[in-house]
Amino acid sequence: MKALLWLLLAVGLMGNVFVNTMVGDGVKQILLSVACGVVALAAATGLWLSRERRA
């Protein structure tokens, strides 16, 4: 499960960089950037919640 979350985090971050550098301005760029950001934030949250807690 953690491997999938790490993969989603990496894809979300790389996708956001790609969208911001390659896609032109406008609504399309904003929607794609938001989608990549949501994926990255969801994966990061999942990783944070699934971490092993140390006492």
Backbone bond lengths (Angstrom), bond angles and torsions (degrees), N, CA, C in turn:
res aa  C-N    CA-C-N  psi(-1)  N-CA   C-N-CA  omega(-1)  CA-C   N-CA-C  phi
1 M - - - 1.441 - - 1.526 111.30 -
2 K 1.348 114.79 -42.51 1.458 117.91 -179.42 1.532 111.75 -65.13
3 A 1.328 116.13 -34.35 1.466 119.19 179.04 1.532 110.37 -63.02
4 L 1.325 116.85 -39.91 1.462 120.87 178.18 1.525 110.84 -65.40
5 L 1.327 116.98 -40.89 1.459 120.41 178.29 1.523 111.41 -64.91
6 W 1.340 116.79 -40.56 1.470 119.69 176.69 1.529 110.93 -63.44
7 L 1.334 115.87 -40.47 1.466 120.23 178.09 1.522 110.84 -63.31
8 L 1.336 117.20 -44.69 1.460 120.64 178.36 1.526 111.58 -63.16
9 L 1.316 116.77 -38.79 1.467 120.22 177.86 1.525 110.57 -62.70
10 A 1.325 116.46 -46.70 1.464 120.29 179.73 1.530 111.39 -63.87
11 V 1.319 116.65 -43.26 1.475 120.39 179.92 1.525 110.32 -64.97
12 G 1.322 116.89 -41.59 1.460 120.12 178.64 1.523 112.25 -62.58
13 L 1.326 116.69 -43.17 1.469 120.25 179.71 1.534 111.66 -68.46
14 M 1.341 115.84 -45.64 1.467 118.63 179.41 1.524 111.29 -66.63
15 G 1.323 116.53 -36.99 1.460 120.12 177.40 1.510 111.35 -63.68
16 N 1.323 117.00 -39.64 1.455 120.45 179.25 1.530 111.00 -65.93
17 V 1.313 117.28 -41.36 1.472 120.42 176.89 1.526 109.90 -62.86
18 F 1.333 116.79 -44.17 1.467 120.76 179.42 1.524 111.16 -61.26
19 V 1.309 116.48 -46.49 1.464 120.42 -178.30 1.525 110.32 -61.92
20 N 1.327 116.81 -42.45 1.461 119.52 -177.15 1.519 113.33 -72.26
21 T 1.332 118.60 -22.28 1.457 119.76 -178.96 1.522 113.26 -100.38
22 M 1.329 118.38 -31.93 1.456 121.00 -172.36 1.526 114.66 -103.73
23 V 1.304 117.76 -31.89 1.461 120.49 -176.34 1.515 108.45 -86.80
24 G 1.324 116.49 139.33 1.455 121.50 -178.74 1.519 112.25 -67.63
25 D 1.315 114.92 -179.32 1.460 120.46 -179.73 1.522 110.38 -74.62
26 G 1.309 114.80 164.26 1.448 119.62 174.63 1.511 113.01 122.34
27 V 1.316 113.63 -171.46 1.460 121.13 -176.13 1.520 111.20 -65.04
28 K 1.328 116.87 -36.51 1.463 120.84 -179.16 1.526 110.84 -59.53
29 Q 1.318 117.09 -45.65 1.462 120.81 179.80 1.522 110.94 -63.81
30 I 1.310 117.02 -41.73 1.459 120.71 -178.39 1.528 110.40 -64.04
31 L 1.334 117.02 -46.43 1.463 120.21 -178.98 1.525 112.05 -64.34
32 L 1.334 117.22 -42.36 1.463 120.02 178.62 1.522 111.30 -66.68
33 S 1.317 117.04 -38.64 1.455 120.98 179.20 1.527 110.98 -66.08
34 V 1.312 116.61 -41.63 1.462 120.59 178.03 1.522 110.15 -64.62
35 A 1.330 117.63 -42.23 1.463 121.13 179.66 1.531 110.98 -62.20
36 C 1.323 117.13 -44.92 1.469 120.64 178.19 1.526 110.85 -64.71
37 G 1.314 117.00 -38.96 1.454 120.75 178.40 1.517 112.43 -64.80
38 V 1.323 116.77 -40.53 1.466 120.72 178.42 1.524 110.40 -64.13
39 V 1.335 117.04 -42.22 1.465 120.83 178.37 1.529 110.13 -61.92
40 A 1.330 116.83 -45.61 1.459 120.54 -179.06 1.525 111.21 -64.99
41 L 1.328 117.65 -43.15 1.461 120.23 179.52 1.529 112.02 -67.01
42 A 1.322 117.10 -38.57 1.465 120.45 178.01 1.531 110.95 -64.83
43 A 1.328 116.61 -42.25 1.464 120.35 178.81 1.528 110.53 -66.00
44 A 1.319 117.42 -42.12 1.465 120.44 178.90 1.525 110.89 -64.01
45 T 1.322 117.15 -39.64 1.455 120.79 177.51 1.525 110.85 -65.25
46 G 1.313 116.82 -42.60 1.458 120.57 177.13 1.518 112.46 -61.35
47 L 1.323 116.63 -40.99 1.463 120.18 177.25 1.529 111.27 -65.40
48 W 1.318 116.02 -40.96 1.456 119.76 -179.59 1.525 111.11 -65.62
49 L 1.321 117.11 -40.16 1.462 120.80 -179.75 1.524 112.49 -72.49
50 S 1.330 117.66 -25.35 1.467 120.15 -177.63 1.523 112.77 -96.37
51 R 1.308 118.35 7.62 1.451 120.88 -179.39 1.523 109.76 -70.77
52 E 1.323 115.36 156.82 1.450 120.56 176.71 1.526 108.10 -84.26
53 R 1.300 114.58 127.47 1.456 119.91 -178.86 1.527 109.22 -87.27
54 R 1.339 115.06 136.59 1.468 120.83 178.75 1.515 109.06 -111.11
55 A 1.288 116.06 139.87 1.471 120.47 -178.92 1.503 112.01 -89.43
